[in-house]
Amino acid sequence: MTRSPHGSVDALIADCVTAAVDLLMRRAGGPAWRQEDFEKLRDSVAVDLIPTAERMVRTVASIIAQTQETELALDASMPPSLASVPVDERAHLQSLIFPGFVTATDASQLANLPRYLQAIRQRLADAPTNPARDAERRAVVALVERDLAELRARTGDRTDPQSLDLVRWLIEELRVSLFAQRLGTAQPVSVKRIHAAMDDLDPR
């Protein structure tokens, strides 16, 4: 836990507690804007806050352990011709694990993070055996990542951020299917499915 990106165990636990409050508040129908409704919401959240936060801490401890393994894999030697692979995956890791990532990541996705981290390590292990295949698969990921970035820029505040995040998680599953198929995916995924999800969000 001391190796988390938060800088301290206290900060990491605070992130877990905030995420737990957010989860329980949404489950109870929050936020609330009237005093009476707020008090009911507060009492509802308080009932399950400690056990929910404790479960999150246990999940996050596993994620931090996986993060350490992934960082070690990123530091391992790689042929100069494949120098872009660890650079790419280090940026990918930083997009998943960062100060405040527990609250920023939807609670339903936290349990998937260890699998995404395993997929990073699998790619690092496999890339030297077939650089051409790795480059082809990375190009597929780059295509949908670019399309999602363009969709975010084009739709701005008109599109529900949570809906865009769902597409982002589909891309994570695509990474698993391409680079670490043996790990399995949480749902069927393909470039076609991802583009269909984007089309549903595009007002054009």
C-alpha positions in Angstrom: 0.0 0.0 0.0 2.9 2.3 0.6 3.9 2.0 -3.0 0.6 3.5 -4.3 0.8 6.7 -6.5 -1.1 8.6 -3.8 2.1 9.3 -1.8 0.9 7.9 1.5 -1.3 5.2 2.9 -3.6 7.8 4.4 -4.2 9.4 1.1 -5.0 6.0 -0.5 -7.4 5.1 2.2 -9.1 8.5 1.9 -9.5 7.8 -1.8 -11.1 4.4 -1.0 -13.5 6.0 1.5 -14.5 8.8 -1.0 -15.1 6.1 -3.7 -17.2 4.1 -1.2 -19.3 7.2 -0.3 -19.8 7.9 -4.0 -20.9 4.3 -4.7 -23.3 4.1 -1.8 -24.7 7.5 -2.6 -25.5 6.6 -6.1 -27.0 3.3 -5.0 -29.3 5.2 -2.7 -30.5 7.6 -5.4 -28.3 10.5 -4.5 -27.3 13.3 -4.6 -30.1 15.0 -2.6 -30.9 18.6 -2.6 -33.5 19.0 0.2 -32.5 18.8 3.8 -34.8 15.9 4.6 -33.7 13.9 1.6 -30.0 14.6 2.4 -30.4 13.4 6.0 -32.0 10.1 4.7 -29.2 9.7 2.2 -26.5 10.4 4.8 -28.0 7.8 7.1 -28.3 5.3 4.3 -24.7 5.7 3.3 -23.5 5.6 6.9 -24.9 2.1 7.4 -22.7 0.4 4.8 -19.8 2.8 4.6 -17.2 1.0 6.7 -17.7 -2.5 5.2 -17.8 -1.1 1.7 -14.7 1.0 2.2 -12.9 -2.1 3.7 -13.8 -4.1 0.6 -12.4 -1.4 -1.6 -9.2 -1.2 0.4 -8.7 -5.0 -0.1 -9.4 -4.7 -3.8 -7.1 -1.8 -4.2 -4.3 -3.6 -2.2 -4.4 -6.3 -4.9 -4.3 -3.6 -7.6 -1.3 -1.9 -6.1 0.5 -5.3 -5.9 -0.2 -5.9 -9.6 1.0 -2.3 -10.3 4.3 -3.1 -8.7 4.7 -6.2 -10.8 3.9 -4.2 -13.9 6.4 -1.5 -13.1 9.1 -4.1 -12.7 8.2 -5.6 -16.1 8.3 -2.1 -17.6 11.8 -1.7 -16.3 13.1 -5.0 -17.8 15.3 -4.8 -20.8 13.7 -4.6 -24.2 15.4 -4.7 -27.7 16.0 -1.2 -29.0 13.8 -1.9 -31.9 10.9 -2.3 -29.5 11.7 0.7 -27.3 8.3 2.2 -28.1 6.4 -0.8 -26.4 7.4 0.0 -22.8 6.9 3.7 -23.5 3.4 3.0 -24.7 2.5 0.7 -21.9 4.0 3.0 -19.2 1.6 5.8 -20.4 -1.2 3.2 -20.5 -0.4 2.2 -16.9 -0.4 5.8 -15.8 -3.9 6.2 -17.4 -5.1 3.4 -15.1 -3.3 4.0 -11.9 -2.8 7.5 -10.6 -3.5 9.6 -7.5 -7.2 9.4 -7.0 -7.8 6.5 -9.4 -10.1 4.7 -6.9 -12.7 7.4 -7.0 -12.1 8.2 -10.6 -12.6 4.6 -11.7 -16.2 3.3 -11.7 -16.6 0.9 -8.8 -17.8 -1.8 -11.2 -14.4 -1.5 -13.1 -12.1 -1.7 -10.1 -12.1 -5.5 -10.1 -11.0 -5.5 -13.8 -7.9 -3.4 -13.2 -5.7 -6.4 -12.2 -6.6 -8.1 -15.4 -5.7 -5.0 -17.4 -2.4 -4.9 -15.6 -1.7 -8.5 -16.4 -2.4 -7.8 -20.0 0.3 -5.1 -20.0 2.8 -7.6 -18.7 1.7 -10.2 -21.2 2.3 -7.8 -24.1 5.7 -6.9 -22.7 6.6 -10.6 -22.6 5.3 -11.4 -26.0 6.4 -8.4 -28.1 10.0 -9.6 -28.6 8.8 -13.0 -30.0 6.8 -11.3 -32.8 7.3 -7.6 -33.2 5.3 -7.4 -36.4 2.3 -8.9 -34.8 2.6 -6.6 -31.8 2.8 -3.5 -34.1 -0.4 -4.7 -36.0 -2.3 -5.1 -32.7 -1.1 -1.8 -31.4 -2.3 -0.1 -34.6 -5.8 -1.5 -34.0 -5.9 -0.1 -30.5 -4.5 3.3 -31.7 -7.3 3.5 -34.2 -10.1 3.2 -31.7 -8.3 5.4 -29.2 -8.0 8.1 -31.8 -11.7 7.7 -32.7 -12.7 8.0 -29.1 -10.6 11.1 -28.6 -12.2 12.7 -31.7 -15.6 11.8 -30.4 -14.9 13.4 -27.0 -13.6 16.6 -28.7 -16.5 16.7 -31.1 -19.4 16.1 -28.7 -18.0 18.0 -25.7 -20.5 18.5 -23.0 -23.4 17.1 -25.1 -22.4 13.5 -24.4 -22.7 11.8 -21.0 -19.2 11.4 -19.7 -20.2 8.0 -18.2 -21.3 6.8 -21.6 -17.9 7.8 -23.0 -16.2 6.0 -20.2 -18.0 2.8 -21.1 -16.4 3.0 -24.5 -13.1 3.6 -22.9 -13.5 0.4 -20.9 -14.5 -1.5 -24.1 -11.1 -0.4 -25.5 -9.4 -1.8 -22.4 -11.2 -5.1 -23.1 -10.0 -4.9 -26.7 -6.4 -4.6 -25.5 -6.9 -7.8 -23.4 -8.4 -9.6 -26.4 -5.5 -8.6 -28.6 -2.5 -8.9 -26.3 -3.6 -11.4 -23.6 -6.5 -13.4 -25.0 -5.9 -16.2 -22.4 -7.1 -13.8 -19.7 -10.5 -13.5 -21.2 -12.7 -10.4 -21.6 -15.6 -9.2 -19.4 -17.8 -9.1 -22.5 -17.6 -9.7 -26.2 -15.5 -7.0 -27.8 -14.3 -6.0 -31.3 -13.5 -2.9 -33.2 -16.9 -3.1 -34.9 -18.7 -3.2 -31.5 -16.6 -0.3 -30.2 -17.4 1.8 -33.3 -21.1 0.9 -32.9 -21.0 2.1 -29.3 -19.4 5.4 -30.5 -22.0 5.8 -33.2 -24.8 5.6 -30.6 -23.2 8.5 -28.8 -22.5 10.7 -31.9 -25.2 13.3 -32.6 -24.1 13.7 -36.2 
